[in-house]
Amino acid sequence: MDDVSQKFSDAIAELEAVADAVPNDEAKATLDVDTLQVFWRNWPHISSWAGALWRQLDEEMAAPARPPSEPDLDEVGGEGGG
């Protein structure tokens, strides 16, 4: 896994951990003011970026599966031996 992928994976895991630890209706009272201000300032950009990525993936994954275009990929098993 390259560095950017690892950082992204780690960030998602950390955000999930915070979301699991603090319900959203308690977050404002739980998180410190500086953290809330950074979230308020940065979230629109992050949310827009993540939303665009999610939409691209959703379109790609929503397409029906297609058979492989190369017949050699359909081979299974091997020659039977005795």
mmCIF file of the C-alpha atoms, coordinates in Angstrom:
data_MODEL
# 
_entry.id   MODEL 
# 
loop_
_atom_site.group_PDB 
_atom_site.id 
_atom_site.type_symbol 
_atom_site.label_atom_id 
_atom_site.label_alt_id 
_atom_site.label_comp_id 
_atom_site.label_asym_id 
_atom_site.label_entity_id 
_atom_site.label_seq_id 
_atom_site.pdbx_PDB_ins_code 
_atom_site.Cartn_x 
_atom_site.Cartn_y 
_atom_site.Cartn_z 
_atom_site.occupancy 
_atom_site.B_iso_or_equiv 
_atom_site.pdbx_formal_charge 
_atom_site.auth_seq_id 
_atom_site.auth_comp_id 
_atom_site.auth_asym_id 
_atom_site.auth_atom_id 
_atom_site.pdbx_PDB_model_num 
ATOM 1  C CA . MET A 1 1  ? 0.000   0.000   0.000   1.00 0.00 ? 1  MET A CA 1 
ATOM 2  C CA . ASP A 1 2  ? 1.475   3.368   -0.936  1.00 0.00 ? 2  ASP A CA 1 
ATOM 3  C CA . ASP A 1 3  ? 1.872   6.208   1.566   1.00 0.00 ? 3  ASP A CA 1 
ATOM 4  C CA . VAL A 1 4  ? -1.211  8.184   0.465   1.00 0.00 ? 4  VAL A CA 1 
ATOM 5  C CA . SER A 1 5  ? -3.421  5.087   0.581   1.00 0.00 ? 5  SER A CA 1 
ATOM 6  C CA . GLN A 1 6  ? -2.120  4.201   4.043   1.00 0.00 ? 6  GLN A CA 1 
ATOM 7  C CA . LYS A 1 7  ? -2.705  7.745   5.340   1.00 0.00 ? 7  LYS A CA 1 
ATOM 8  C CA . PHE A 1 8  ? -6.234  7.731   3.911   1.00 0.00 ? 8  PHE A CA 1 
ATOM 9  C CA . SER A 1 9  ? -6.989  4.321   5.411   1.00 0.00 ? 9  SER A CA 1 
ATOM 10 C CA . ASP A 1 10 ? -5.627  5.444   8.790   1.00 0.00 ? 10 ASP A CA 1 
ATOM 11 C CA . ALA A 1 11 ? -7.658  8.663   8.664   1.00 0.00 ? 11 ALA A CA 1 
ATOM 12 C CA . ILE A 1 12 ? -10.877 6.757   7.955   1.00 0.00 ? 12 ILE A CA 1 
ATOM 13 C CA . ALA A 1 13 ? -10.157 4.369   10.830  1.00 0.00 ? 13 ALA A CA 1 
ATOM 14 C CA . GLU A 1 14 ? -9.467  7.265   13.209  1.00 0.00 ? 14 GLU A CA 1 
ATOM 15 C CA . LEU A 1 15 ? -12.624 9.130   12.176  1.00 0.00 ? 15 LEU A CA 1 
ATOM 16 C CA . GLU A 1 16 ? -14.665 5.950   12.658  1.00 0.00 ? 16 GLU A CA 1 
ATOM 17 C CA . ALA A 1 17 ? -13.139 5.500   16.122  1.00 0.00 ? 17 ALA A CA 1 
ATOM 18 C CA . VAL A 1 18 ? -14.140 9.044   17.110  1.00 0.00 ? 18 VAL A CA 1 
ATOM 19 C CA . ALA A 1 19 ? -17.639 8.601   15.662  1.00 0.00 ? 19 ALA A CA 1 
ATOM 20 C CA . ASP A 1 20 ? -18.026 5.349   17.620  1.00 0.00 ? 20 ASP A CA 1 
ATOM 21 C CA . ALA A 1 21 ? -16.740 6.934   20.838  1.00 0.00 ? 21 ALA A CA 1 
ATOM 22 C CA . VAL A 1 22 ? -18.762 10.149  20.730  1.00 0.00 ? 22 VAL A CA 1 
ATOM 23 C CA . PRO A 1 23 ? -22.325 10.308  19.383  1.00 0.00 ? 23 PRO A CA 1 
ATOM 24 C CA . ASN A 1 24 ? -22.798 13.258  17.030  1.00 0.00 ? 24 ASN A CA 1 
ATOM 25 C CA . ASP A 1 25 ? -25.296 14.917  19.373  1.00 0.00 ? 25 ASP A CA 1 
ATOM 26 C CA . GLU A 1 26 ? -22.621 14.945  22.128  1.00 0.00 ? 26 GLU A CA 1 
ATOM 27 C CA . ALA A 1 27 ? -19.640 15.901  19.970  1.00 0.00 ? 27 ALA A CA 1 
ATOM 28 C CA . LYS A 1 28 ? -20.105 19.664  20.295  1.00 0.00 ? 28 LYS A CA 1 
ATOM 29 C CA . ALA A 1 29 ? -20.062 19.444  24.081  1.00 0.00 ? 29 ALA A CA 1 
ATOM 30 C CA . THR A 1 30 ? -17.232 16.872  24.139  1.00 0.00 ? 30 THR A CA 1 
ATOM 31 C CA . LEU A 1 31 ? -14.711 18.267  21.649  1.00 0.00 ? 31 LEU A CA 1 
ATOM 32 C CA . ASP A 1 32 ? -12.650 21.348  22.522  1.00 0.00 ? 32 ASP A CA 1 
ATOM 33 C CA . VAL A 1 33 ? -13.377 24.690  20.857  1.00 0.00 ? 33 VAL A CA 1 
ATOM 34 C CA . ASP A 1 34 ? -10.179 24.708  18.753  1.00 0.00 ? 34 ASP A CA 1 
ATOM 35 C CA . THR A 1 35 ? -10.946 21.262  17.332  1.00 0.00 ? 35 THR A CA 1 
ATOM 36 C CA . LEU A 1 36 ? -14.498 22.298  16.504  1.00 0.00 ? 36 LEU A CA 1 
ATOM 37 C CA . GLN A 1 37 ? -13.258 25.424  14.734  1.00 0.00 ? 37 GLN A CA 1 
ATOM 38 C CA . VAL A 1 38 ? -10.796 23.397  12.625  1.00 0.00 ? 38 VAL A CA 1 
ATOM 39 C CA . PHE A 1 39 ? -13.600 20.968  11.779  1.00 0.00 ? 39 PHE A CA 1 
ATOM 40 C CA . TRP A 1 40 ? -15.962 23.820  10.856  1.00 0.00 ? 40 TRP A CA 1 
ATOM 41 C CA . ARG A 1 41 ? -13.293 25.476  8.696   1.00 0.00 ? 41 ARG A CA 1 
ATOM 42 C CA . ASN A 1 42 ? -12.029 22.355  6.889   1.00 0.00 ? 42 ASN A CA 1 
ATOM 43 C CA . TRP A 1 43 ? -15.054 20.088  6.619   1.00 0.00 ? 43 TRP A CA 1 
ATOM 44 C CA . PRO A 1 44 ? -16.714 21.702  3.562   1.00 0.00 ? 44 PRO A CA 1 
ATOM 45 C CA . HIS A 1 45 ? -13.611 21.038  1.441   1.00 0.00 ? 45 HIS A CA 1 
ATOM 46 C CA . ILE A 1 46 ? -13.071 17.521  2.827   1.00 0.00 ? 46 ILE A CA 1 
ATOM 47 C CA . SER A 1 47 ? -16.750 16.662  2.494   1.00 0.00 ? 47 SER A CA 1 
ATOM 48 C CA . SER A 1 48 ? -16.856 17.898  -1.107  1.00 0.00 ? 48 SER A CA 1 
ATOM 49 C CA . TRP A 1 49 ? -13.738 15.899  -2.026  1.00 0.00 ? 49 TRP A CA 1 
ATOM 50 C CA . ALA A 1 50 ? -14.995 12.749  -0.288  1.00 0.00 ? 50 ALA A CA 1 
ATOM 51 C CA . GLY A 1 51 ? -18.457 13.121  -1.837  1.00 0.00 ? 51 GLY A CA 1 
ATOM 52 C CA . ALA A 1 52 ? -16.984 13.375  -5.327  1.00 0.00 ? 52 ALA A CA 1 
ATOM 53 C CA . LEU A 1 53 ? -14.840 10.285  -4.752  1.00 0.00 ? 53 LEU A CA 1 
ATOM 54 C CA . TRP A 1 54 ? -17.814 8.379   -3.334  1.00 0.00 ? 54 TRP A CA 1 
ATOM 55 C CA . ARG A 1 55 ? -19.981 9.297   -6.346  1.00 0.00 ? 55 ARG A CA 1 
ATOM 56 C CA . GLN A 1 56 ? -17.275 8.081   -8.764  1.00 0.00 ? 56 GLN A CA 1 
ATOM 57 C CA . LEU A 1 57 ? -16.961 4.790   -6.913  1.00 0.00 ? 57 LEU A CA 1 
ATOM 58 C CA . ASP A 1 58 ? -20.729 4.410   -6.641  1.00 0.00 ? 58 ASP A CA 1 
ATOM 59 C CA . GLU A 1 59 ? -21.140 4.843   -10.401 1.00 0.00 ? 59 GLU A CA 1 
ATOM 60 C CA . GLU A 1 60 ? -18.379 2.348   -11.080 1.00 0.00 ? 60 GLU A CA 1 
ATOM 61 C CA . MET A 1 61 ? -19.685 -0.237  -8.616  1.00 0.00 ? 61 MET A CA 1 
ATOM 62 C CA . ALA A 1 62 ? -23.317 0.210   -9.631  1.00 0.00 ? 62 ALA A CA 1 
ATOM 63 C CA . ALA A 1 63 ? -22.618 -1.049  -13.142 1.00 0.00 ? 63 ALA A CA 1 
ATOM 64 C CA . PRO A 1 64 ? -23.603 -4.674  -13.652 1.00 0.00 ? 64 PRO A CA 1 
ATOM 65 C CA . ALA A 1 65 ? -20.837 -7.221  -13.714 1.00 0.00 ? 65 ALA A CA 1 
ATOM 66 C CA . ARG A 1 66 ? -19.653 -8.199  -17.164 1.00 0.00 ? 66 ARG A CA 1 
ATOM 67 C CA . PRO A 1 67 ? -18.041 -11.421 -18.283 1.00 0.00 ? 67 PRO A CA 1 
ATOM 68 C CA . PRO A 1 68 ? -14.305 -11.252 -18.853 1.00 0.00 ? 68 PRO A CA 1 
ATOM 69 C CA . SER A 1 69 ? -13.317 -10.033 -22.289 1.00 0.00 ? 69 SER A CA 1 
ATOM 70 C CA . GLU A 1 70 ? -10.540 -12.614 -22.576 1.00 0.00 ? 70 GLU A CA 1 
ATOM 71 C CA . PRO A 1 71 ? -11.687 -16.256 -22.935 1.00 0.00 ? 71 PRO A CA 1 
ATOM 72 C CA . ASP A 1 72 ? -8.436  -17.489 -21.335 1.00 0.00 ? 72 ASP A CA 1 
ATOM 73 C CA . LEU A 1 73 ? -9.548  -15.952 -18.043 1.00 0.00 ? 73 LEU A CA 1 
ATOM 74 C CA . ASP A 1 74 ? -12.470 -18.397 -17.836 1.00 0.00 ? 74 ASP A CA 1 
ATOM 75 C CA . GLU A 1 75 ? -10.249 -21.452 -17.529 1.00 0.00 ? 75 GLU A CA 1 
ATOM 76 C CA . VAL A 1 76 ? -10.654 -23.349 -14.292 1.00 0.00 ? 76 VAL A CA 1 
ATOM 77 C CA . GLY A 1 77 ? -8.912  -26.399 -13.030 1.00 0.00 ? 77 GLY A CA 1 
ATOM 78 C CA . GLY A 1 78 ? -6.342  -28.316 -14.953 1.00 0.00 ? 78 GLY A CA 1 
ATOM 79 C CA . GLU A 1 79 ? -5.827  -31.590 -16.675 1.00 0.00 ? 79 GLU A CA 1 
ATOM 80 C CA . GLY A 1 80 ? -6.844  -34.569 -14.657 1.00 0.00 ? 80 GLY A CA 1 
ATOM 81 C CA . GLY A 1 81 ? -4.154  -36.991 -13.736 1.00 0.00 ? 81 GLY A CA 1 
ATOM 82 C CA . GLY A 1 82 ? -4.450  -40.466 -12.705 1.00 0.00 ? 82 GLY A CA 1 
# 
